Amino acid sequence: MGIGLAEAKQALLAGCSAGGLATLLHCDNFRARFPQEVSVKCLNDAGFFLDMQVCENCIPY
């Protein structure tokens, strides 16, 4: 683990937009790197992208 992480009591993995999606995808792996007594949380800020058409006659990107 990086400097100081071995002594951590709490850990937060956070990201927004594409980083939020990465947070969702890697939260379990991040949790597995810490002992059970460490409080681990993951914060996804706007990283969930719906794959759906939101209006009729929309131009897809």
C-alpha positions in Angstrom: 0.0 0.0 0.0 1.0 3.6 -0.5 2.5 5.8 2.1 0.2 5.8 5.2 -2.5 3.6 3.8 -1.4 0.6 5.8 -2.4 2.5 9.0 -5.7 3.9 7.6 -8.9 3.6 9.7 -11.1 5.0 6.9 -10.8 5.0 3.1 -12.9 6.8 0.5 -12.8 6.1 -3.2 -14.6 8.9 -5.1 -15.1 10.1 -8.7 -17.3 12.1 -10.9 -18.5 11.6 -14.4 -16.3 8.9 -16.0 -14.4 8.7 -12.7 -17.7 8.0 -11.0 -18.3 5.1 -13.4 -14.8 3.8 -12.5 -15.7 4.1 -8.8 -18.7 1.9 -9.4 -16.7 -0.7 -11.3 -13.7 -0.9 -8.9 -15.3 -0.4 -5.4 -15.3 -4.1 -4.5 -11.6 -4.4 -5.5 -10.7 -1.3 -3.5 -12.5 -2.7 -0.5 -10.6 -6.0 -0.8 -7.3 -4.2 -0.4 -8.1 -3.2 3.2 -8.5 -5.2 6.4 -12.1 -5.8 7.6 -11.7 -3.2 10.5 -11.1 -0.4 8.0 -14.3 1.6 7.1 -14.3 1.8 3.3 -16.8 3.9 1.3 -17.2 4.6 -2.4 -18.8 7.8 -3.7 -20.0 7.9 -7.3 -20.9 11.5 -8.3 -22.7 11.4 -11.6 -21.1 8.4 -13.2 -24.0 6.2 -14.1 -24.8 6.5 -17.8 -28.2 5.2 -19.1 -28.1 3.6 -22.5 -31.5 4.7 -23.7 -33.2 7.1 -26.1 -34.5 10.1 -24.1 -36.6 11.7 -26.8 -38.2 10.9 -30.1 -36.3 12.1 -33.2 -33.1 12.8 -31.2 -29.8 12.8 -32.9 -27.6 10.2 -31.3 -24.1 11.1 -30.3 
